[in-house]
């Protein structure tokens, strides 16, 4: 997650296409459905038109899911239009952000002595239930805020567990799960409270709610601590959603150091059938980059 998310996701660096991917690329429609629920987003296929046109194109390429971090800020009519497009194409809606942090202000402080920001967070969660209902969404992203330097870490943790338990009580009756996103502090988000999947595991276990889980964004996890498969193995009972993105650069699989082929094999062994958000940009600009993106996912999906 980032302050300038749309800029990050829509723009790719102008680098050369690797030969193995170039051979796998092709134009036009590809009816073969991906075996896992990879979810593009607006900007993944920007050359194909607006939001609805991009959803249609993604479906034609075999993608079975979609995600939209900024869906809650869209007008209701646009949310409904997107939901209809997904239903018509038989696609699953992934996450949207339920309570958008104020990145430039390093807020909220959910572990602070003053509980006002915790109450505002809960108000956002209540509002997001209607968004989830319109979109047929079963998961929504939450960020547990920033560290308060004035409050001991253990006290902040206890307060965040408490507020997440309360939030879980709000959404659980609606069949929705909140997925807490640990973010890296080394490259993108200095000062955030939740920095690792293992920290998310502790909070989720403390909240003890089926509606409070972890969003394992493997781009962030690789930067902050690495050891991806053993960490997911240890924390799997509390992981509710996954996102891919390679490092460095936060582009498609194969553009960086993460062995996504092995991760896909591990997920297959786990019989994972949920959504996998494509939380990254394209390493090549324009239509060539979109074709490379599809080819990259074809390459890991066939293994």
C-alpha positions as a Markdown table, in Angstrom:
| # | Residue | x | y | z |
|---|---|---|---|---|
| 1 | Unk | 0.0 | 0.0 | 0.0 |
| 2 | Unk | 1.3 | 3.4 | -0.9 |
| 3 | Unk | 0.4 | 7.1 | -0.9 |
| 4 | Unk | 0.7 | 7.3 | -4.7 |
| 5 | Unk | -0.8 | 3.9 | -5.4 |
| 6 | Unk | -2.5 | 4.7 | -8.7 |
| 7 | Unk | 0.8 | 6.2 | -10.0 |
| 8 | Unk | 2.8 | 3.2 | -8.8 |
| 9 | Unk | 0.5 | 0.7 | -10.3 |
| 10 | Unk | -0.2 | 2.3 | -13.7 |
| 11 | Unk | 3.4 | 3.2 | -14.6 |
| 12 | Unk | 6.1 | 0.7 | -15.5 |
| 13 | Unk | 9.8 | 1.1 | -16.2 |
| 14 | Unk | 10.9 | 0.8 | -19.8 |
| 15 | Unk | 13.1 | -2.3 | -19.5 |
| 16 | Unk | 13.6 | -5.1 | -22.1 |
| 17 | Unk | 11.4 | -8.2 | -22.2 |
| 18 | Unk | 13.2 | -11.3 | -21.1 |
| 19 | Unk | 13.4 | -13.9 | -23.9 |
| 20 | Unk | 11.4 | -16.7 | -22.1 |
| 21 | Unk | 8.6 | -14.4 | -21.4 |
| 22 | Unk | 8.7 | -12.9 | -24.9 |
| 23 | Unk | 8.1 | -16.4 | -26.4 |
| 24 | Unk | 5.2 | -16.9 | -24.1 |
| 25 | Unk | 3.4 | -13.6 | -25.0 |
| 26 | Unk | 0.6 | -13.3 | -27.5 |
| 27 | Unk | -2.0 | -10.8 | -28.4 |
| 28 | Unk | -5.8 | -11.0 | -28.3 |
| 29 | Unk | -8.0 | -13.1 | -26.1 |
| 30 | Unk | -6.9 | -16.2 | -24.3 |
| 31 | Unk | -9.8 | -18.3 | -23.1 |
| 32 | Unk | -7.7 | -20.6 | -20.8 |
| 33 | Unk | -8.6 | -19.8 | -17.2 |
| 34 | Unk | -5.8 | -19.5 | -14.6 |
| 35 | Unk | -5.9 | -22.3 | -12.1 |
| 36 | Unk | -5.4 | -19.9 | -9.2 |
| 37 | Unk | -7.3 | -16.7 | -8.4 |
| 38 | Unk | -4.9 | -14.0 | -9.5 |
| 39 | Unk | -6.6 | -10.6 | -9.3 |
| 40 | Unk | -5.5 | -7.7 | -11.4 |
| 41 | Unk | -6.7 | -4.1 | -10.7 |
| 42 | Unk | -7.4 | -1.0 | -12.5 |
| 43 | Unk | -4.1 | 0.0 | -14.2 |
| 44 | Unk | -2.9 | -3.5 | -14.9 |
| 45 | Unk | -4.4 | -3.3 | -18.4 |
| 46 | Unk | -4.6 | 0.5 | -18.8 |
| 47 | Unk | -4.2 | 0.5 | -22.6 |
| 48 | Unk | -7.5 | -1.5 | -22.9 |
| 49 | Unk | -9.8 | 1.4 | -21.7 |
| 50 | Unk | -11.5 | 2.3 | -18.5 |
| 51 | Unk | -12.4 | 0.2 | -15.4 |
| 52 | Unk | -15.1 | -1.9 | -17.0 |
| 53 | Unk | -13.1 | -2.5 | -20.2 |
| 54 | Unk | -10.1 | -3.6 | -18.1 |
| 55 | Unk | -12.3 | -6.1 | -16.2 |
| 56 | Unk | -13.6 | -7.5 | -19.5 |
| 57 | Unk | -10.1 | -7.8 | -20.9 |
| 58 | Unk | -8.8 | -9.5 | -17.8 |
| 59 | Unk | -11.7 | -12.0 | -17.9 |
| 60 | Unk | -10.9 | -12.7 | -21.6 |
| 61 | Unk | -7.3 | -13.5 | -20.6 |
| 62 | Unk | -8.5 | -16.1 | -18.1 |
| 63 | Unk | -8.3 | -14.1 | -14.8 |
| 64 | Unk | -11.0 | -15.1 | -12.4 |
| 65 | Unk | -10.7 | -12.3 | -9.7 |
| 66 | Unk | -10.3 | -8.6 | -9.3 |
| 67 | Unk | -9.3 | -6.2 | -6.6 |
| 68 | Unk | -9.7 | -2.5 | -6.1 |
| 69 | Unk | -8.0 | -0.8 | -3.1 |
| 70 | Unk | -9.9 | 2.4 | -3.7 |
| 71 | Unk | -13.3 | 1.0 | -4.3 |
| 72 | Unk | -14.8 | 2.6 | -1.1 |
| 73 | Unk | -14.0 | 6.1 | -2.5 |
| 74 | Unk | -15.8 | 5.4 | -5.7 |
| 75 | Unk | -19.4 | 6.7 | -6.2 |
| 76 | Unk | -22.0 | 4.1 | -5.4 |
| 77 | Unk | -23.1 | 3.9 | -9.0 |
| 78 | Unk | -19.6 | 3.1 | -10.1 |
| 79 | Unk | -19.3 | 0.4 | -7.3 |
| 80 | Unk | -22.5 | -1.2 | -8.6 |
| 81 | Unk | -21.3 | -1.0 | -12.2 |
| 82 | Unk | -18.1 | -2.8 | -11.2 |
| 83 | Unk | -19.9 | -5.4 | -9.2 |
| 84 | Unk | -22.2 | -6.1 | -12.2 |
| 85 | Unk | -19.2 | -6.4 | -14.6 |
| 86 | Unk | -17.6 | -8.9 | -12.2 |
| 87 | Unk | -20.8 | -11.0 | -11.8 |
| 88 | Unk | -21.4 | -11.0 | -15.5 |
| 89 | Unk | -17.9 | -12.4 | -16.0 |
| 90 | Unk | -18.0 | -14.9 | -13.1 |
| 91 | Unk | -15.2 | -13.1 | -11.4 |
| 92 | Unk | -14.6 | -12.9 | -7.6 |
| 93 | Unk | -14.1 | -9.6 | -5.9 |
| 94 | Unk | -11.0 | -9.4 | -3.8 |
| 95 | Unk | -10.0 | -6.7 | -1.3 |
| 96 | Unk | -10.7 | -3.0 | -1.0 |
| 97 | Unk | -9.3 | -0.8 | 1.7 |
| 98 | Unk | -11.9 | -0.4 | 4.5 |
| 99 | Unk | -10.2 | 2.5 | 6.3 |
| 100 | Unk | -7.6 | 4.4 | 4.3 |
| 101 | Unk | -4.7 | 5.7 | 6.4 |
| 102 | Unk | -3.6 | 9.3 | 6.2 |
| 103 | Unk | -0.2 | 8.5 | 4.9 |
| 104 | Unk | 1.3 | 12.0 | 4.8 |
| 105 | Unk | 0.3 | 12.6 | 8.4 |
| 106 | Unk | 1.4 | 9.1 | 9.7 |
| 107 | Unk | -2.1 | 8.5 | 11.1 |
| 108 | Unk | -4.0 | 6.9 | 12.7 |
| 109 | Unk | -2.3 | 6.0 | 16.0 |
| 110 | Unk | -4.6 | 3.0 | 17.0 |
| 111 | Unk | -2.4 | 2.3 | 20.0 |
| 112 | Unk | -2.5 | 5.9 | 21.4 |
| 113 | Unk | -3.7 | 6.9 | 24.8 |
| 114 | Unk | -6.5 | 8.9 | 23.2 |
| 115 | Unk | -9.2 | 6.5 | 21.8 |
| 116 | Unk | -10.7 | 9.0 | 19.3 |
| 117 | Unk | -8.8 | 7.5 | 16.3 |
| 118 | Unk | -9.8 | 4.0 | 17.4 |
| 119 | Unk | -13.5 | 5.1 | 17.3 |
| 120 | Unk | -13.0 | 6.7 | 13.9 |
| 121 | Unk | -11.5 | 3.5 | 12.6 |
| 122 | Unk | -14.5 | 1.5 | 13.8 |
| 123 | Unk | -16.8 | 4.0 | 12.1 |
| 124 | Unk | -15.0 | 3.4 | 8.9 |
| 125 | Unk | -15.4 | -0.3 | 9.3 |
| 126 | Unk | -19.2 | 0.1 | 9.8 |
| 127 | Unk | -19.4 | 2.2 | 6.6 |
| 128 | Unk | -17.4 | -0.4 | 4.7 |
| 129 | Unk | -20.0 | -3.1 | 5.2 |
| 130 | Unk | -22.3 | -1.4 | 2.7 |
| 131 | Unk | -19.4 | -1.2 | 0.2 |
| 132 | Unk | -18.6 | -4.9 | 0.7 |
| 133 | Unk | -22.2 | -5.8 | 0.2 |
| 134 | Unk | -22.4 | -3.9 | -3.1 |
| 135 | Unk | -19.2 | -5.5 | -4.4 |
| 136 | Unk | -20.0 | -9.0 | -3.2 |
| 137 | Unk | -16.6 | -8.7 | -1.4 |
| 138 | Unk | -15.7 | -11.1 | 1.4 |
| 139 | Unk | -12.4 | -9.5 | 2.4 |
| 140 | Unk | -11.4 | -6.0 | 3.1 |
| 141 | Unk | -7.9 | -4.6 | 3.9 |
| 142 | Unk | -7.2 | -2.8 | 7.1 |
| 143 | Unk | -3.9 | -1.1 | 8.1 |
| 144 | Unk | -3.3 | -1.0 | 11.9 |
| 145 | Unk | -1.9 | 2.5 | 11.8 |
| 146 | Unk | 1.4 | 4.0 | 12.9 |
| 147 | Unk | 3.6 | 3.7 | 16.0 |
| 148 | Unk | 3.0 | 6.2 | 18.8 |
| 149 | Unk | 6.5 | 7.0 | 20.2 |
| 150 | Unk | 4.9 | 8.1 | 23.5 |
| 151 | Unk | 3.4 | 4.8 | 24.3 |
| 152 | Unk | 5.1 | 1.5 | 25.1 |
| 153 | Unk | 4.9 | -1.0 | 22.3 |
| 154 | Unk | 3.2 | -3.7 | 24.4 |
| 155 | Unk | 0.4 | -1.3 | 25.4 |
| 156 | Unk | -0.1 | -0.3 | 21.8 |
| 157 | Unk | -0.3 | -4.0 | 20.9 |
| 158 | Unk | -3.0 | -4.6 | 23.5 |
| 159 | Unk | -5.0 | -1.7 | 22.3 |
| 160 | Unk | -4.8 | -2.7 | 18.7 |
| 161 | Unk | -5.8 | -6.3 | 19.6 |
| 162 | Unk | -8.8 | -4.8 | 21.4 |
| 163 | Unk | -9.9 | -2.5 | 18.6 |
| 164 | Unk | -9.5 | -5.3 | 16.0 |
| 165 | Unk | -11.6 | -7.6 | 18.2 |
| 166 | Unk | -14.3 | -4.9 | 18.3 |
| 167 | Unk | -14.1 | -4.5 | 14.6 |
| 168 | Unk | -14.4 | -8.2 | 14.1 |
| 169 | Unk | -17.6 | -8.2 | 16.1 |
| 170 | Unk | -19.0 | -5.6 | 13.7 |
| 171 | Unk | -18.2 | -7.4 | 10.4 |
| 172 | Unk | -18.4 | -11.1 | 11.4 |
| 173 | Unk | -22.2 | -11.2 | 11.2 |
| 174 | Unk | -22.0 | -10.1 | 7.6 |
| 175 | Unk | -19.7 | -12.9 | 6.5 |
| 176 | Unk | -16.8 | -10.5 | 6.0 |
| 177 | Unk | -13.2 | -10.9 | 7.1 |
| 178 | Unk | -10.8 | -8.0 | 7.6 |
| 179 | Unk | -7.3 | -8.7 | 6.6 |
| 180 | Unk | -4.6 | -6.7 | 8.3 |
| 181 | Unk | -1.7 | -5.8 | 6.1 |
| 182 | Unk | 1.9 | -5.8 | 7.5 |
| 183 | Unk | 3.9 | -3.2 | 5.6 |
| 184 | Unk | 7.6 | -2.8 | 5.1 |
| 185 | Unk | 9.4 | 0.1 | 6.9 |
| 186 | Unk | 12.7 | -0.2 | 4.9 |
| 187 | Unk | 11.5 | 1.0 | 1.5 |
| 188 | Unk | 7.9 | 2.3 | 1.6 |
| 189 | Unk | 6.2 | 2.9 | 5.0 |
| 190 | Unk | 8.5 | 3.9 | 7.9 |
| 191 | Unk | 6.8 | 4.2 | 11.2 |
| 192 | Unk | 3.9 | 1.8 | 10.6 |
| 193 | Unk | 2.8 | -0.4 | 13.6 |
| 194 | Unk | 2.4 | -3.8 | 11.8 |
| 195 | Unk | 5.6 | -4.7 | 10.0 |
| 196 | Unk | 5.7 | -8.5 | 9.7 |
| 197 | Unk | 3.4 | -11.4 | 9.1 |
| 198 | Unk | 4.4 | -12.9 | 12.4 |
| 199 | Unk | 3.4 | -9.7 | 14.2 |
| 200 | Unk | 0.1 | -9.9 | 12.4 |
| 201 | Unk | -0.2 | -13.5 | 13.6 |
| 202 | Unk | 0.1 | -12.4 | 17.2 |
| 203 | Unk | -2.6 | -9.7 | 16.8 |
| 204 | Unk | -4.9 | -12.1 | 15.0 |
| 205 | Unk | -4.5 | -14.7 | 17.6 |
| 206 | Unk | -5.1 | -12.1 | 20.3 |
| 207 | Unk | -8.3 | -10.8 | 18.6 |
| 208 | Unk | -9.5 | -14.4 | 18.3 |
| 209 | Unk | -12.1 | -13.7 | 15.6 |
| 210 | Unk | -12.8 | -15.4 | 12.3 |
| 211 | Unk | -13.2 | -11.9 | 10.9 |
| 212 | Unk | -9.7 | -10.8 | 11.8 |
| 213 | Unk | -7.0 | -12.3 | 9.6 |
| 214 | Unk | -3.7 | -11.3 | 7.9 |
| 215 | Unk | -3.1 | -10.1 | 4.4 |
| 216 | Unk | 0.3 | -11.6 | 3.4 |
| 217 | Unk | 1.7 | -9.2 | 0.8 |
| 218 | Unk | 4.8 | -11.0 | -0.2 |
| 219 | Unk | 6.5 | -7.9 | -1.6 |
| 220 | Unk | 6.4 | -6.3 | 1.8 |
| 221 | Unk | 7.3 | -9.5 | 3.6 |
| 222 | Unk | 10.4 | -10.1 | 1.4 |
| 223 | Unk | 11.8 | -6.7 | 2.1 |
| 224 | Unk | 11.1 | -6.7 | 5.9 |
| 225 | Unk | 12.1 | -10.2 | 6.9 |
| 226 | Unk | 12.2 | -12.7 | 4.0 |
| 227 | Unk | 11.9 | -16.4 | 4.8 |
| 228 | Unk | 8.5 | -16.4 | 3.0 |
| 229 | Unk | 7.4 | -20.0 | 2.9 |
| 230 | Unk | 8.4 | -21.0 | 6.4 |
| 231 | Unk | 6.8 | -17.8 | 7.8 |
| 232 | Unk | 3.5 | -18.6 | 5.9 |
| 233 | Unk | 3.7 | -22.2 | 7.1 |
| 234 | Unk | 3.9 | -21.1 | 10.7 |
| 235 | Unk | 1.2 | -18.4 | 10.4 |
| 236 | Unk | -1.1 | -20.1 | 7.9 |
| 237 | Unk | -4.1 | -20.5 | 10.2 |
| 238 | Unk | -4.4 | -16.7 | 10.4 |
| 239 | Unk | -3.6 | -15.8 | 6.8 |
| 240 | Unk | -6.8 | -14.8 | 5.0 |
| 241 | Unk | -5.6 | -13.3 | 1.8 |
| 242 | Unk | -2.4 | -13.1 | -0.3 |
| 243 | Unk | -0.8 | -10.5 | -2.6 |
| 244 | Unk | 2.1 | -10.9 | -5.0 |
| 245 | Unk | 4.7 | -8.4 | -6.1 |
| 246 | Unk | 8.3 | -8.9 | -6.8 |
| 247 | Unk | 11.3 | -7.2 | -5.2 |
| 248 | Unk | 13.0 | -4.9 | -6.0 |
| 249 | Unk | 10.6 | -2.7 | -7.9 |
| 250 | Unk | 7.2 | -4.1 | -7.0 |
| 251 | Unk | 6.5 | -5.5 | -10.4 |
| 252 | Unk | 5.2 | -8.8 | -11.8 |
| 253 | Unk | 6.7 | -12.1 | -10.8 |
| 254 | Unk | 9.9 | -12.8 | -12.6 |
| 255 | Unk | 11.1 | -9.2 | -12.5 |
| 256 | Unk | 12.9 | -9.6 | -9.2 |
| 257 | Unk | 14.3 | -12.0 | -6.6 |
| 258 | Unk | 11.3 | -13.8 | -5.3 |
| 259 | Unk | 10.8 | -17.4 | -6.4 |
| 260 | Unk | 7.1 | -17.2 | -7.1 |
| 261 | Unk | 7.2 | -20.6 | -8.9 |
| 262 | Unk | 8.0 | -22.3 | -5.6 |
| 263 | Unk | 5.4 | -20.2 | -3.8 |
| 264 | Unk | 2.7 | -21.3 | -6.2 |
| 265 | Unk | 3.8 | -24.9 | -5.8 |
| 266 | Unk | 3.5 | -24.5 | -2.0 |
| 267 | Unk | 0.0 | -22.9 | -2.4 |
| 268 | Unk | -1.1 | -25.8 | -4.5 |
| 269 | Unk | 0.1 | -28.3 | -1.9 |
| 270 | Unk | -2.0 | -26.3 | 0.6 |
| 271 | Unk | -4.9 | -26.4 | -1.8 |
| 272 | Unk | -5.3 | -22.7 | -1.6 |
| 273 | Unk | -8.4 | -21.5 | -3.5 |
| 274 | Unk | -8.6 | -17.9 | -2.5 |
| 275 | Unk | -7.8 | -14.7 | -4.3 |
| 276 | Unk | -4.2 | -13.6 | -4.9 |
| 277 | Unk | -4.0 | -9.9 | -5.4 |
| 278 | Unk | -1.6 | -8.7 | -8.1 |
| 279 | Unk | -0.4 | -5.8 | -5.9 |
| 280 | Unk | 2.2 | -4.4 | -8.2 |
| 281 | Unk | 2.9 | -2.5 | -11.4 |
| 282 | Unk | 4.2 | -3.6 | -14.8 |
| 283 | Unk | 7.9 | -3.7 | -15.4 |
| 284 | Unk | 7.5 | -2.6 | -19.1 |
| 285 | Unk | 5.3 | 0.3 | -20.1 |
| 286 | Unk | 2.3 | 0.1 | -22.3 |
| 287 | Unk | 0.7 | -2.8 | -24.1 |
| 288 | Unk | 3.9 | -4.7 | -24.2 |
| 289 | Unk | 4.1 | -4.6 | -20.5 |
| 290 | Unk | 0.5 | -5.9 | -20.2 |
| 291 | Unk | 1.4 | -8.8 | -22.4 |
| 292 | Unk | 4.5 | -9.5 | -20.3 |
| 293 | Unk | 2.3 | -9.4 | -17.2 |
| 294 | Unk | 0.0 | -12.1 | -18.5 |
| 295 | Unk | 2.9 | -14.2 | -19.7 |
| 296 | Unk | 4.5 | -13.9 | -16.2 |
| 297 | Unk | 1.4 | -15.3 | -14.5 |
| 298 | Unk | 1.1 | -18.0 | -17.2 |
| 299 | Unk | 4.6 | -19.1 | -16.5 |
| 300 | Unk | 4.2 | -19.5 | -12.7 |
| 301 | Unk | 0.6 | -20.9 | -13.1 |
| 302 | Unk | 1.7 | -23.8 | -15.3 |
| 303 | Unk | 4.2 | -25.2 | -12.8 |
